[in-house]
Amino acid sequence: MVDAKMLNKISSAPGFIAALDQSGGSTPGALRLYGISENDYQGDEEMFRLMHAMRVRIMQAPAFSGDKVIGAILFERTMDGDADGVPVPSYLWEKRGVVPFLKIDKGLMDEENGVQLMKPMPDLDSLLIRGREKGVFGTKMRSVIAHADNAGIAAVVKQQFEVARQIIAQGLVPIVEPEVSIKSPTKQEAEAILRDEITAELDKLPAGDKIMLKLTIPTVADFYAPLVEHKAVVRVVALSGGYSTDDACEKLSHNHGMIASFSRALAEKLRVSMSDDEFNSSIATTIDQIYAASVNKA
């Protein structure tokens, strides 16, 4: 059963969703941006410990609260960790008023037909049950679209919605994320195919089933407005996709009903060497900027 209070917050509260879900492949880059190089740690365990410390520092910042940050997407190890001695999902919801989500995909397959499908997730049901028991509200899973290939994009959307139905059956709300690369030479054409494929899958969902969408900010402003309005969609959120914070926020501000779910753009100005006051001030400024782009539309 979906938590009604969390659903109400995610569906209607002003604000945005923080993406704190970098996994093995993207963690070194996130740490480098933070000021920690590969020479500063040895092995995955130490790398993930440093990443967890960074995420907890973000969560503990006074500005990181449910007033502007309505949700946070967690890496599995972050979900299993603590903040101030409290399990992270409980800390987020009970202490900060932030709805917890869990990244569930296991990475991407090699590109075929202009897209990268998700790798198999044979243990998904057990992960979903564990996440639900820890207080997680929903999930997120990512595929990547590099070219406007009809067959490839159809395969991405089909796989995403097959897994989404499995997630819904476990009482969670899935965030479907078919990312169109901002470097795609056929980005706008890919978005048109993607919108049609998503609409067809949404129309097939049983009455009462709810999903969220996490999409690249479209080339044409408000292009995803029909998806924002679809009765099966709780919320449409935007990924930053490699854009800088300034660029991502400027583009997002022209898309009504679409809120941010930024990762790199949220943390790009944070450094491990900052004092707590400097760190808290920096992230407060970024949170205000992303919140404004999510709520105040051009």
PyMOL commands that set and color helices and strands:
alter all, ss='L'
color gray80, all
select helices_A, chain A and resi 4-12+27-34+38-40+43-60+76-80+88-96+124-133+150-169+187-204+225-228+245-252+264-267+276-295
alter helices_A, ss='H'
color red, helices_A
select strands_A, chain A and resi 16-20+69-74+82-83+86-87+99-103+115-116+138-145+173-180+211-216+233-239+258-260
alter strands_A, ss='S'
color yellow, strands_A
deselect
rebuild
show_as cartoon
